[in-house]
Amino acid sequence: MRGDLKDFKQKESEAFDAFPDMHVTIDDMVAEGDKVAARVTMTGTHKGEFMGIPPTNKKVTISLIFIDRFAGGKIVEDHGEYSALDLMRQLGLKEIPTPKKEK
């Protein structure tokens, strides 16, 4: 996940549509200057399409790391990492889908 506030909002909306019972726990958070880094754990049930994958109704738990840059009290740049392979395995996929190319 990389991008600005618009990209951040879109990704979060897609995640909540796919995992409507999503719960995020902040495990660690560090701030320095205009950046905040957080390690979080997300749990949720796959109830909506996610990355082209139809709902599986499976519960997942994944760890994510975010580094966000703030200006004027708002996120202006977002970088996030998580193990997509771990998520796909928890969803029970036999084949890992190929990501769509961005335009």
N, C-alpha and C positions, 0 to 999 in steps of 0.2 A: 504494500500500500504506500503510495507516494502521492503527494499532491498538495493542493491548497484547501481552503475551507470548503469550497464547493465539492471537491472530490471527497473530502472527509465526510461531509453530510450524506453524500450519495452512498458511500460504502457502508456507513452506519445504518442508513435506511434499508439497504439490501440485507444486511445482517439481521436486523430486527424483523424484517418480513419473513426471512427463512427460519429464524429461531425466536419466535415471539415471546417465549418465556426466558429469554437470555438474562443471565445474571453475571455481573462482572465484579470480581473481588480484586482490589489493589493489593498486591503482595509487597511491592517496593516502589518508592517514588523518590526521585532526586531532582532538584531544580538548581540550575546555575545560569545566571544571566537571563537571557530570553528563551532558554530551552528547559523543557521538562522531560525526563525519561521515566517511564513506568513499566514495571513488569506486572502483568495481570493474569488472572485465571478466569476463563469464560466457560460457563456451563449453559446448556440449552438443549431443547428438543427440536430436531429438524422437521418442521411442520410446513415449510414453504420452499419453493425452488431456490437453489443456491448454486451459483456458477453453472447453471444449466442442468443441475442435478435435481430430479424430482424429489419431493418429500419422502424420507425413509422412516420417519417417526422414531428415529434412534436418538438417544441422549448422548451428548458429547461433552468432553472436558478438554480444553486446549489452553496452552500457555501462549501469551503474546507479549511482545516488547514494543513499546511505542516511544518515539522521540518526537516531540512537537515543539515548534517554535511559535512564540506568541509575540504579538504587537498590538498595542491598544487594548489589551485584555482579551484578545481573540486569537484562536489558532490561525496562523497564516501559512504554516507548512507542517505536514504530517508525514512521518515515516513509521511504518509498522512491519513487524516480522512475526510469522508463526509457521509451524510445520504443516503445510497443506497436505503432505503425505499422511501424517498422523490423523488429520481430520478425515481424509478420504477413507482411511482404514476403519476409523470409528463409525463412519457411515455405512460400512460394509461393502464398499465398492470393490469389485474384482479387477476392474481396469481404471486407471487414473485418467480422467478427461484431460484433453489438451486445452490449455487456456485460449480464450479468444484473443486475437490480435487487436491491440488498440489502434484506433484510427488516428 
